[in-house]
Amino acid sequence: SYGRIPYAGAVNSMEGQDSIPSVLGPLSNSLTGIKIFVQSVISAKPWLKDPLAVRKKWDDEGYALIEHGGGKKLCFGLVWNNGETIPHPPIIRALETTKSALLAAGHSGD
């Protein structure tokens, strides 16, 4: 979610290295906690202080995935091998577990 959480004033070891943008974001043990954090930050209109922050208000319908069937049947893409790096076996196992869980929940993709 690059640009949704303001970055102005944050110390960055990659200053000027914009080819790989870094992001700030919350850590939480619940999705509700992350939603409250992001809603709070966005309601403060961070684009007024950080010109790189995305100028977009909070959208409850977007969050609820209204335009995508309410999130009931989504399509996911998993990158198994990018041609340069092959994931270690535990990562492949995690991807397989994730794929199985998504398919079992009625989603599609590969």
All heavy atoms as an XYZ file, in Angstrom:
827
protein
N       0.845     -1.201      0.000
C       0.000      0.000      0.000
C       0.880      1.252      0.000
O       0.720      2.132      0.822
C      -0.946     -0.026      1.184
O      -0.224     -0.168      2.387
N       1.812      1.273     -0.927
C       2.723      2.416     -1.043
C       1.938      3.707     -1.244
O       1.050      3.791     -2.075
C       3.683      2.200     -2.220
C       4.575      3.374     -2.510
C       5.626      3.668     -1.668
C       4.340      4.197     -3.596
C       6.449      4.740     -1.906
C       5.160      5.283     -3.841
C       6.212      5.552     -2.998
O       7.018      6.629     -3.232
N       2.247      4.710     -0.446
C       1.647      6.030     -0.601
C       0.407      6.261      0.240
O      -0.047      7.390      0.352
N      -0.175      5.240      0.844
C      -1.379      5.435      1.655
C      -1.020      5.956      3.039
O      -1.750      6.745      3.609
C      -2.175      4.134      1.789
C      -2.970      3.787      0.564
C      -3.952      4.859      0.154
N      -5.279      4.624      0.697
C      -6.233      5.535      0.744
N      -6.015      6.739      0.310
N      -7.395      5.255      1.244
N       0.072      5.493      3.613
C       0.542      5.977      4.905
C       1.648      6.988      4.627
O       2.599      6.685      3.906
C       1.081      4.817      5.780
C       0.044      3.706      5.920
C       1.546      5.324      7.132
C      -1.262      4.109      6.546
N       1.543      8.220      5.166
C       2.533      9.252      4.849
C       3.938      8.858      5.309
O       4.107      8.174      6.312
C       2.025     10.473      5.601
C       1.172      9.931      6.691
C       0.573      8.665      6.161
N       4.906      9.309      4.574
C       6.304      8.963      4.826
C       7.128     10.194      5.183
O       8.272     10.088      5.595
C       6.872      8.305      3.562
C       7.972      7.313      3.828
C       7.700      5.962      3.900
C       9.280      7.722      4.014
C       8.696      5.047      4.126
C      10.289      6.815      4.252
C       9.990      5.469      4.310
O      10.983      4.563      4.550
N       6.567     11.392      5.003
C       7.305     12.638      5.239
C       7.858     12.682      6.660
O       7.157     12.398      7.626
C       6.407     13.841      4.994
N       9.122     13.009      6.773
C       9.762     13.152      8.071
C      10.324     11.858      8.634
O      11.026     11.870      9.633
N      10.035     10.726      8.016
C      10.558      9.452      8.499
C      12.002      9.297      8.044
O      12.363      9.686      6.937
C       9.712      8.295      7.977
N      12.833      8.732      8.886
C      14.223      8.472      8.532
C      14.254      7.258      7.620
O      13.623      6.242      7.892
C      15.066      8.215      9.797
C      16.492      7.865      9.429
C      15.034      9.430     10.703
N      14.998      7.381      6.534
C      15.046      6.305      5.558
C      16.481      6.084      5.115
O      17.140      7.010      4.646
C      14.165      6.648      4.354
C      14.071      5.517      3.365
O      14.713      4.492      3.501
N      13.255      5.707      2.355
N      16.953      4.859      5.230
C      18.318      4.558      4.806
C      18.430      4.507      3.290
O      19.516      4.449      2.747
C      18.765      3.218      5.397
O      17.922      2.182      4.938
N      17.296      4.524      2.602
C      17.293      4.430      1.146
C      16.930      5.765      0.499
O      16.465      5.794     -0.635
C      16.295      3.363      0.693
C      16.596      1.967      1.197
S      17.950      1.208      0.327
C      17.168      0.818     -1.208
N      17.092      6.864      1.200
C      16.726      8.176      0.675
C      17.334      8.384     -0.709
O      18.523      8.203     -0.918
C      17.219      9.274      1.614
C      16.715     10.638      1.261
C      15.622     11.106      2.182
O      15.527     10.614      3.297
O      14.879     11.993      1.750
N      16.495      8.731     -1.657
C      16.941      8.960     -3.024
C      16.966      7.704     -3.880
O      17.181      7.779     -5.072
N      16.760      6.561     -3.270
C      16.762      5.285     -3.989
C      15.310      4.898     -4.288
O      14.779      3.931     -3.758
C      17.438      4.194     -3.156
C      18.841      4.523     -2.753
C      19.784      4.588     -3.936
O      19.671      3.826     -4.884
N      20.717      5.511     -3.903
N      14.663      5.657     -5.141
C      13.236      5.486     -5.380
C      12.889      4.312     -6.277
O      11.725      4.065     -6.558
C      12.645      6.771     -5.970
C      12.717      7.923     -4.989
O      12.773      7.656     -3.771
O      12.721      9.081     -5.434
N      13.877      3.564     -6.760
C      13.559      2.430     -7.618
C      12.893      1.302     -6.830
O      12.159      0.503     -7.382
C      14.811      1.916     -8.318
O      15.760      1.489     -7.365
N      13.151      1.228     -5.530
C      12.501      0.254     -4.660
C      11.881      1.034     -3.501
O      12.526      1.256     -2.483
C      13.497     -0.798     -4.119
C      14.211     -1.489     -5.266
C      12.774     -1.801     -3.227
C      15.303     -2.431     -4.846
N      10.629      1.483     -3.675
C      10.024      2.301     -2.627
C       9.750      1.503     -1.355
O       9.272      0.368     -1.416
C       8.710      2.779     -3.257
C       8.431      1.841     -4.364
C       9.736      1.274     -4.807
N      10.108      2.084     -0.233
C       9.796      1.443      1.047
C       8.479      2.012      1.557
O       8.005      3.044      1.083
C      10.927      1.690      2.048
O      11.165      3.071      2.187
N       7.873      1.319      2.485
C       6.577      1.738      3.003
C       6.563      1.677      4.523
O       7.356      0.969      5.131
C       5.420      0.864      2.452
C       5.302      0.985      0.958
C       5.593     -0.581      2.840
N       5.653      2.424      5.091
C       5.390      2.366      6.524
C       4.023      1.731      6.704
O       3.147      1.870      5.860
C       5.372      3.771      7.125
C       6.664      4.568      7.014
C       6.464      5.975      7.534
C       7.774      3.882      7.785
N       3.833      1.071      7.811
C       2.526      0.499      8.070
C       2.450     -0.068      9.473
O       3.461     -0.196     10.166
N       1.252     -0.400      9.897
C       1.058     -0.880     11.265
C       1.361     -2.370     11.422
O       1.363     -3.118     10.458
C      -0.439     -0.641     11.484
C      -1.021     -0.851     10.124
C      -0.002     -0.280      9.166
N       1.615     -2.750     12.653
C       1.658     -4.156     13.036
C       0.503     -4.349     14.003
O       0.285     -3.529     14.884
C       2.975     -4.503     13.737
C       4.229     -4.456     12.892
C       5.453     -4.716     13.773
C       4.171     -5.497     11.792
N      -0.237     -5.404     13.827
C      -1.386     -5.644     14.684
C      -1.662     -7.131     14.738
O      -1.307     -7.878     13.833
C      -2.615     -4.907     14.130
O      -3.751     -5.179     14.918
N      -2.323     -7.552     15.817
C      -2.715     -8.960     15.893
C      -4.135     -9.169     15.380
O      -4.691    -10.247     15.518
C      -2.559     -9.502     17.317
C      -3.413     -8.743     18.310
O      -4.145     -7.833     17.957
N      -3.318     -9.131     19.566
N      -4.718     -8.106     14.779
C      -6.057     -8.259     14.214
C      -6.233     -7.355     13.000
O      -5.627     -6.292     12.908
C      -7.126     -7.915     15.251
O      -7.177     -6.521     15.475
N      -7.082     -7.788     12.089
C      -7.406     -6.978     10.926
C      -8.146     -5.707     11.351
O      -7.963     -4.649     10.763
C      -8.238     -7.786      9.935
C      -8.524     -7.132      8.595
C      -7.245     -6.715      7.893
C      -9.311     -8.068      7.703
N      -8.957     -5.812     12.404
C      -9.688     -4.647     12.914
C      -8.715     -3.560     13.363
O      -8.935     -2.374     13.107
C     -10.608     -5.061     14.080
O     -11.502     -6.068     13.612
C     -11.403     -3.885     14.602
N      -7.635     -3.951     14.026
C      -6.637     -2.982     14.478
C      -5.994     -2.250     13.311
O      -5.785     -1.037     13.357
N      -5.687     -2.980     12.251
C      -5.093     -2.357     11.062
C      -6.094     -1.427     10.399
O      -5.749     -0.314     10.003
C      -4.589     -3.442     10.087
C      -3.400     -4.172     10.721
C      -4.208     -2.841      8.744
C      -2.907     -5.361      9.956
N      -7.356     -1.857     10.312
C      -8.390     -1.011      9.703
C      -8.538      0.293     10.480
O      -8.574      1.373      9.887
C      -9.730     -1.753      9.663
C     -10.843     -0.917      9.062
C     -12.176     -1.638      9.097
C     -13.282     -0.746      8.569
N     -14.600     -1.341      8.721
N      -8.594      0.223     11.795
C      -8.735      1.431     12.618
C      -7.534      2.348     12.419
O      -7.682      3.565     12.284
C      -8.917      1.058     14.104
C     -10.288      0.410     14.305
C      -8.747      2.271     15.006
C     -10.471     -0.240     15.662
N      -6.339      1.788     12.391
C      -5.128      2.593     12.181
C      -5.190      3.323     10.847
O      -5.004      4.537     10.767
C      -3.881      1.706     12.239
C      -2.621      2.425     11.860
C      -1.933      3.178     12.796
C      -2.134      2.362     10.566
C      -0.771      3.854     12.437
C      -0.986      3.034     10.194
C      -0.303      3.783     11.138
N      -5.460      2.570      9.763
C      -5.460      3.166      8.424
C      -6.583      4.195      8.292
O      -6.369      5.280      7.750
C      -5.537      2.072      7.331
C      -5.676      2.688      5.954
C      -4.301      1.189      7.386
N      -7.770      3.896      8.811
C      -8.872      4.857      8.767
C      -8.479      6.151      9.485
O      -8.760      7.242      8.988
C     -10.122      4.292      9.447
C     -11.001      3.471      8.566
C     -12.242      3.011      9.302
O     -12.161      2.467     10.406
N     -13.389      3.195      8.686
N      -7.848      6.022     10.637
C      -7.448      7.199     11.416
C      -6.437      8.047     10.669
O      -6.549      9.271     10.621
C      -6.864      6.772     12.767
O      -7.812      6.064     13.512
N      -5.441      7.391     10.099
C      -4.412      8.128      9.365
C      -5.017      8.815      8.148
O      -4.782     10.001      7.897
C      -3.251      7.190      8.954
C      -2.307      7.876      7.985
C      -2.493      6.728     10.179
N      -5.827      8.093      7.378
C      -6.399      8.663      6.163
C      -7.383      9.778      6.480
O      -7.459     10.769      5.755
C      -7.034      7.555      5.295
C      -5.918      6.659      4.750
C      -7.860      8.139      4.154
C      -6.393      5.439      4.016
N      -8.118      9.663      7.597
C      -9.063     10.723      7.953
C      -8.355     12.030      8.314
O      -8.956     13.098      8.268
C      -9.967     10.288      9.107
O      -9.235     10.188     10.307
N      -7.056     11.952      8.623
C      -6.271     13.159      8.920
C      -5.761     13.843      7.653
O      -5.055     14.844      7.735
C      -5.105     12.810      9.835
N      -6.122     13.327      6.489
C      -5.716     13.879      5.189
C      -4.191     14.060      5.098
O      -3.681     15.169      4.982
C      -6.420     15.202      4.918
C      -7.919     15.069      4.861
C      -8.580     16.410      4.587
C     -10.092     16.228      4.536
N     -10.791     17.481      4.357
N      -3.442     12.964      5.133
C      -1.980     13.066      5.148
C      -1.394     13.740      3.919
O      -0.286     14.269      3.974
C      -1.529     11.610      5.249
C      -2.668     10.815      4.722
C      -3.898     11.585      5.099
N      -2.125     13.762      2.805
C      -1.625     14.391      1.584
C      -1.441     15.892      1.744
O      -0.744     16.510      0.958
C      -2.545     14.074      0.405
C      -3.995     14.373      0.673
C      -4.619     15.581      0.522
C      -4.977     13.474      1.154
N      -5.936     15.472      0.881
C      -6.192     14.189      1.268
C      -4.969     12.127      1.494
C      -7.376     13.595      1.716
C      -6.142     11.548      1.932
C      -7.326     12.276      2.036
N      -2.029     16.479      2.790
C      -1.842     17.908      3.042
C      -0.460     18.202      3.623
O       0.011     19.329      3.549
C      -2.924     18.433      3.980
C      -4.361     18.357      3.431
C      -5.356     18.824      4.489
C      -4.499     19.171      2.157
N       0.196     17.202      4.213
C       1.533     17.377      4.785
C       2.612     16.629      4.015
O       3.770     16.963      4.091
C       1.533     16.923      6.243
C       0.612     17.752      7.103
C       0.974     17.627      8.542
C      -0.005     18.409      9.369
N       0.485     19.583      9.944
N       2.211     15.575      3.310
C       3.157     14.776      2.543
C       2.664     14.703      1.101
O       1.696     14.011      0.807
C       3.254     13.371      3.136
C       4.261     12.482      2.414
O       4.822     12.921      1.382
O       4.480     11.348      2.875
N       3.326     15.419      0.187
C       2.847     15.451     -1.196
C       2.910     14.103     -1.909
O       2.283     13.921     -2.935
C       3.769     16.467     -1.871
C       4.983     16.515     -1.013
C       4.528     16.217      0.378
N       3.645     13.139     -1.360
C       3.721     11.822     -1.989
C       2.612     10.891     -1.505
O       2.418      9.817     -2.071
C       5.082     11.182     -1.717
C       6.287     11.927     -2.308
C       7.583     11.217     -1.929
C       6.162     12.057     -3.810
N       1.880     11.287     -0.479
C       0.782     10.451      0.013
C      -0.371     10.509     -0.989
O      -0.691     11.555     -1.541
C       0.317     10.935      1.382
N      -0.980      9.361     -1.215
C      -2.093      9.274     -2.159
C      -3.267     10.108     -1.657
O      -3.669      9.993     -0.505
C      -2.526      7.801     -2.345
C      -3.766      7.702     -3.208
C      -1.392      6.993     -2.935
N      -3.788     10.957     -2.541
C      -4.906     11.834     -2.185
C      -6.213     11.079     -2.436
O      -6.849     11.218     -3.478
C      -4.837     13.112     -3.014
C      -5.851     14.137     -2.611
C      -5.744     15.378     -3.506
N      -6.589     16.410     -3.020
C      -6.198     17.411     -2.243
N      -4.935     17.509     -1.900
N      -7.054     18.301     -1.818
N      -6.592     10.255     -1.474
C      -7.805      9.448     -1.605
C      -8.388      9.217     -0.225
O      -7.718      8.691      0.669
C      -7.471      8.103     -2.261
C      -8.680      7.241     -2.491
C      -8.304      5.960     -3.214
C      -9.573      5.233     -3.577
N      -9.726      3.947     -3.096
N      -9.658      9.601     -0.064
C     -10.336      9.414      1.217
C     -10.637      7.940      1.444
O     -10.629      7.133      0.526
C     -11.629     10.232      1.245
C     -11.376     11.723      1.222
C     -12.665     12.493      1.312
C     -12.357     13.992      1.304
N     -13.550     14.797      1.438
N     -10.938      7.605      2.707
C     -11.316      6.245      3.065
C     -12.598      5.877      2.336
O     -13.518      6.673      2.222
C     -11.515      6.118      4.575
C     -11.932      4.744      4.971
C     -13.196      4.324      5.247
C     -11.092      3.609      5.121
N     -13.195      2.994      5.553
C     -11.910      2.515      5.487
C      -9.732      3.389      4.979
C     -11.410      1.247      5.719
C      -9.235      2.124      5.209
C     -10.064      1.076      5.574
N     -12.665      4.659      1.834
C     -13.814      4.209      1.057
C     -14.336      2.905      1.657
O     -13.745      1.842      1.453
C     -13.366      4.011     -0.397
C     -14.448      3.462     -1.303
O     -15.622      3.433     -0.896
O     -14.103      3.069     -2.430
N     -15.458      2.981      2.402
C     -16.018      1.779      3.028
C     -16.418      0.730      1.998
O     -16.241     -0.468      2.222
C     -17.233      2.133      3.899
C     -16.815      2.659      5.260
O     -15.880      2.088      5.856
O     -17.416      3.645      5.725
N     -16.959      1.167      0.855
C     -17.351      0.208     -0.174
C     -16.120     -0.470     -0.786
O     -16.136     -1.656     -1.063
C     -18.175      0.890     -1.267
C     -19.577      1.230     -0.830
C     -20.439      1.744     -1.972
O     -19.965      1.774     -3.131
O     -21.581      2.116     -1.688
N     -15.062      0.291     -0.977
C     -13.824     -0.290     -1.490
C     -13.245     -1.291     -0.503
O     -12.793     -2.378     -0.882
N     -13.265     -0.940      0.783
C     -12.762     -1.843      1.817
C     -13.575     -3.136      1.860
O     -13.032     -4.218      2.035
C     -12.789     -1.153      3.184
C     -12.309     -2.038      4.302
C     -10.950     -2.250      4.506
C     -13.207     -2.696      5.133
C     -10.504     -3.085      5.512
C     -12.774     -3.528      6.144
C     -11.419     -3.719      6.335
O     -10.975     -4.557      7.323
N     -14.890     -3.020      1.656
C     -15.769     -4.187      1.687
C     -15.750     -4.963      0.368
O     -16.446     -5.967      0.231
C     -17.195     -3.747      2.015
N     -14.962     -4.502     -0.601
C     -14.831     -5.151     -1.907
C     -16.177     -5.302     -2.610
O     -16.457     -6.311     -3.253
C     -14.136     -6.512     -1.772
C     -12.707     -6.476     -1.226
C     -12.216     -7.880     -0.923
C     -11.780     -5.770     -2.194
N     -17.014     -4.271     -2.499
C     -18.351     -4.292     -3.102
C     -18.277     -4.580     -4.601
O     -19.056     -5.375     -5.128
C     -19.096     -2.967     -2.839
C     -19.306     -2.755     -1.336
C     -20.412     -2.902     -3.595
C     -20.161     -3.778     -0.656
N     -17.332     -3.944     -5.302
C     -17.207     -4.142     -6.751
C     -16.660     -5.516     -7.120
O     -16.593     -5.874     -8.290
C     -16.319     -3.054     -7.369
C     -16.931     -1.672     -7.306
C     -16.035     -0.628     -7.950
O     -15.029     -0.992     -8.577
O     -16.362      0.564     -7.809
N     -16.246     -6.269     -6.123
C     -15.666     -7.595     -6.365
C     -16.461     -8.666     -5.624
O     -15.881     -9.578     -5.023
C     -14.191     -7.614     -5.934
C     -13.373     -6.578     -6.618
N     -12.943     -6.718     -7.916
C     -12.928     -5.370     -6.211
C     -12.263     -5.639     -8.274
N     -12.240     -4.806     -7.256
N     -17.767     -8.531     -5.654
C     -18.624     -9.546     -5.043
C     -18.503     -9.648     -3.540
O     -18.767    -10.700     -2.968
N     -18.094     -8.571     -2.901
C     -17.946     -8.600     -1.449
C     -16.789     -9.460     -0.978
O     -16.700     -9.813      0.186
N     -15.880     -9.785     -1.882
C     -14.707    -10.582     -1.521
C     -14.991    -12.067     -1.406
O     -14.165    -12.828     -0.930
N     -16.176    -12.502     -1.876
C     -16.547    -13.911     -1.744
C     -15.804    -14.816     -2.725
O     -15.493    -15.950     -2.407
C     -18.053    -14.066     -1.913
C     -18.839    -13.405     -0.792
C     -20.281    -13.784     -0.840
C     -21.165    -13.082      0.147
N     -20.629    -12.584      1.353
N     -15.522    -14.334     -3.921
C     -14.791    -15.147     -4.899
C     -13.769    -14.257     -5.595
O     -14.075    -13.569     -6.550
C     -15.743    -15.766     -5.921
C     -15.024    -16.699     -6.866
C     -15.992    -17.554     -7.651
C     -15.318    -18.263     -8.762
N     -14.617    -19.415     -8.563
N     -12.572    -14.270     -5.070
C     -11.488    -13.459     -5.610
C     -10.532    -14.346     -6.405
O     -10.525    -15.566     -6.256
C     -10.739    -12.765     -4.471
C     -11.572    -11.829     -3.595
C     -10.737    -11.323     -2.421
C     -12.121    -10.670     -4.393
N      -9.707    -13.733     -7.225
C      -8.705    -14.447     -8.004
C      -7.323    -14.007     -7.523
O      -7.040    -12.816     -7.462
C      -8.873    -14.144     -9.492
S      -7.681    -15.035    -10.510
N      -6.487    -14.958     -7.149
C      -5.154    -14.672     -6.629
C      -4.089    -15.229     -7.568
O      -4.305    -16.238     -8.227
C      -4.969    -15.314     -5.247
C      -5.788    -14.674     -4.177
C      -7.085    -15.083     -3.935
C      -5.276    -13.636     -3.423
C      -7.856    -14.493     -2.952
C      -6.028    -13.033     -2.436
C      -7.324    -13.465     -2.200
N      -2.955    -14.579     -7.590
C      -1.804    -15.071     -8.330
C      -0.663    -15.314     -7.363
O      -0.379    -14.476     -6.519
N      -0.045    -16.465     -7.462
C       1.099    -16.798     -6.624
C       2.330    -16.937     -7.510
O       2.269    -17.602     -8.548
C       0.847    -18.102     -5.868
C      -0.362    -18.108     -4.927
C      -0.599    -19.514     -4.390
C      -0.155    -17.135     -3.796
N       3.425    -16.334     -7.113
C       4.667    -16.430     -7.885
C       5.497    -17.553     -7.280
O       6.016    -17.434     -6.169
C       5.445    -15.089     -7.853
C       6.751    -15.222     -8.620
C       4.597    -13.966     -8.412
N       5.584    -18.636     -8.023
C       6.325    -19.807     -7.552
C       7.806    -19.698     -7.863
O       8.642    -20.240     -7.137
C       5.761    -21.071     -8.202
C       4.330    -21.305     -7.853
C       3.245    -20.915     -8.572
C       3.823    -21.941     -6.694
N       2.090    -21.279     -7.933
C       2.420    -21.925     -6.767
C       4.415    -22.549     -5.586
C       1.608    -22.472     -5.798
C       3.604    -23.106     -4.617
C       2.216    -23.060     -4.723
N       8.140    -19.036     -8.964
C       9.529    -18.923     -9.396
C       9.577    -17.767    -10.387
O       8.901    -17.793    -11.409
C       9.953    -20.236    -10.060
C      11.368    -20.206    -10.589
O      11.974    -19.145    -10.771
N      11.908    -21.383    -10.848
N      10.367    -16.748    -10.088
C      10.424    -15.579    -10.967
C      11.493    -15.692    -12.048
O      11.785    -14.729    -12.736
C      10.626    -14.303    -10.144
C      11.986    -14.238     -9.473
O      12.823    -15.125     -9.639
N      12.206    -13.199     -8.695
N      12.083    -16.852    -12.193
C      13.108    -17.052    -13.205
C      14.502    -16.708    -12.714
O      15.491    -17.045    -13.350
N      14.594    -16.044    -11.601
C      15.889    -15.664    -11.019
C      16.125    -16.376     -9.697
O      17.225    -16.802     -9.403
C      15.937    -14.141    -10.775
C      15.871    -13.300    -12.034
C      17.144    -13.399    -12.852
O      18.229    -13.483    -12.262
O      17.042    -13.393    -14.086
N      15.076    -16.454     -8.905
C      15.198    -17.004     -7.555
C      14.157    -18.085     -7.352
O      12.982    -17.877     -7.620
C      14.985    -15.894     -6.501
O      15.906    -14.845     -6.758
C      15.192    -16.408     -5.098
N      14.588    -19.219     -6.859
C      13.664    -20.302     -6.527
C      13.476    -20.275     -5.010
O      14.457    -20.317     -4.269
C      14.226    -21.665     -6.987
C      14.398    -21.665     -8.508
C      13.327    -22.797     -6.531
C      15.129    -22.870     -9.042
N      12.239    -20.215     -4.560
C      12.011    -20.170     -3.107
C      12.507    -21.446     -2.415
O      12.507    -22.528     -3.004
C      10.496    -20.049     -2.987
C      10.010    -19.627     -4.320
C      11.001    -20.127     -5.317
N      12.908    -21.302     -1.165
C      13.320    -22.444     -0.357
C      12.105    -23.337     -0.084
O      10.963    -22.866     -0.107
C      13.926    -21.971      0.967
C      15.269    -21.344      0.797
N      16.416    -22.077      0.630
C      15.644    -20.046      0.770
C      17.446    -21.265      0.490
N      17.009    -20.021      0.571
N      12.321    -24.613      0.187
C      11.205    -25.531      0.419
C      10.166    -25.063      1.450
O       8.972    -25.226      1.212
C      11.898    -26.830      0.858
C      13.210    -26.785      0.130
C      13.611    -25.321      0.163
N      10.557    -24.439      2.572
C       9.516    -23.987      3.506
C       8.614    -22.901      2.901
O       7.421    -22.837      3.198
C      10.293    -23.428      4.702
C      11.659    -23.987      4.589
C      11.892    -24.258      3.134
N       9.172    -22.079      2.026
C       8.377    -21.033      1.368
C       7.428    -21.674      0.359
O       6.254    -21.304      0.268
C       9.283    -19.985      0.687
C      10.259    -19.355      1.676
C       8.456    -18.939     -0.033
C       9.609    -18.650      2.850
N       7.913    -22.652     -0.382
C       7.056    -23.368     -1.332
C       5.915    -24.056     -0.577
O       4.759    -24.007     -0.998
C       7.871    -24.379     -2.168
C       8.812    -23.615     -3.104
C       6.950    -25.306     -2.962
C       9.804    -24.484     -3.848
N       6.237    -24.672      0.560
C       5.204    -25.322      1.375
C       4.174    -24.301      1.854
O       2.959    -24.554      1.808
C       5.841    -26.047      2.562
C       4.856    -26.882      3.367
C       5.523    -27.742      4.432
N       6.238    -26.936      5.411
C       7.578    -26.946      5.567
N       8.338    -27.700      4.804
N       8.141    -26.182      6.478
N       4.626    -23.118      2.264
C       3.703    -22.066      2.704
C       2.820    -21.605      1.548
O       1.614    -21.372      1.729
C       4.481    -20.888      3.287
N       3.393    -21.484      0.347
C       2.602    -21.103     -0.830
C       1.564    -22.175     -1.159
O       0.413    -21.862     -1.489
C       3.518    -20.850     -2.033
C       4.366    -19.583     -1.991
C       5.400    -19.590     -3.115
C       3.487    -18.348     -2.096
N       1.957    -23.446     -1.072
C       1.015    -24.533     -1.332
C      -0.123    -24.535     -0.308
O      -1.290    -24.737     -0.659
C       1.740    -25.878     -1.335
C       2.639    -26.064     -2.541
C       3.573    -27.264     -2.436
O       3.728    -27.833     -1.320
O       4.163    -27.631     -3.468
N       0.204    -24.296      0.960
C      -0.808    -24.234      2.019
C      -1.761    -23.074      1.774
O      -2.984    -23.211      1.906
C      -0.138    -24.088      3.401
O       0.731    -25.212      3.604
C      -1.154    -24.016      4.521
N      -1.195    -21.930      1.396
C      -2.007    -20.748      1.103
C      -2.933    -21.015     -0.076
O      -4.132    -20.709     -0.023
C      -1.106    -19.534      0.814
O      -0.296    -19.292      1.970
C      -1.921    -18.298      0.486
N      -2.389    -21.601     -1.133
C      -3.203    -21.906     -2.311
C      -4.351    -22.848     -1.944
O      -5.499    -22.626     -2.333
C      -2.349    -22.528     -3.418
C      -3.160    -22.877     -4.658
C      -2.299    -23.493     -5.744
C      -3.159    -23.879     -6.941
N      -2.369    -24.487     -8.003
N      -4.064    -23.888     -1.186
C      -5.105    -24.835     -0.777
C      -6.199    -24.143      0.036
O      -7.391    -24.395     -0.167
C      -4.493    -25.974      0.047
O      -3.615    -26.736     -0.735
N      -5.792    -23.270      0.950
C      -6.771    -22.557      1.788
C      -7.633    -21.623      0.945
O      -8.849    -21.532      1.151
C      -6.057    -21.779      2.891
N      -7.020    -20.925     -0.018
C      -7.782    -20.020     -0.884
C      -8.761    -20.783     -1.759
O      -9.916    -20.390     -1.910
C      -6.832    -19.178     -1.737
C      -6.009    -18.134     -0.996
C      -4.926    -17.551     -1.907
C      -6.911    -17.034     -0.456
N      -8.319    -21.899     -2.330
C      -9.206    -22.712     -3.162
C     -10.350    -23.300     -2.329
O     -11.504    -23.310     -2.768
C      -8.421    -23.813     -3.867
C      -7.432    -23.354     -4.933
C      -6.598    -24.527     -5.447
C      -8.138    -22.648     -6.089
N     -10.035    -23.756     -1.115
C     -11.067    -24.309     -0.235
C     -12.094    -23.267      0.176
O     -13.256    -23.577      0.421
C     -10.416    -24.917      1.017
N     -11.666    -21.989      0.210
C     -12.580    -20.894      0.568
C     -13.406    -20.422     -0.639
O     -14.205    -19.503     -0.511
C     -11.783    -19.725      1.158
N     -13.186    -21.042     -1.792
C     -13.985    -20.715     -2.966
C     -13.358    -19.703     -3.914
O     -13.964    -19.280     -4.882
N     -12.107    -19.324     -3.640
C     -11.413    -18.383     -4.519
C     -10.753    -19.157     -5.658
O     -10.695    -20.388     -5.654
C     -10.374    -17.583     -3.730
C     -10.966    -16.823     -2.589
N     -11.844    -15.775     -2.763
C     -10.824    -16.963     -1.248
C     -12.205    -15.296     -1.593
N     -11.594    -16.007     -0.642
N     -10.223    -18.440     -6.657
C      -9.547    -19.088     -7.774
C      -8.176    -18.475     -7.978
O      -7.846    -17.454     -7.386
C     -10.390    -18.936     -9.058
O     -10.490    -17.587     -9.416
N      -7.400    -19.100     -8.843
C      -6.077    -18.567     -9.152
C      -5.011    -19.625     -9.135
O      -5.260    -20.790     -8.857
N      -3.794    -19.183     -9.422
C      -2.646    -20.082     -9.402
C      -1.404    -19.281     -9.171
O      -1.249    -18.180     -9.517
C      -2.549    -20.846    -10.718
C      -1.539    -21.981    -10.659
O      -1.216    -22.420     -9.538
O      -1.107    -22.416    -11.715
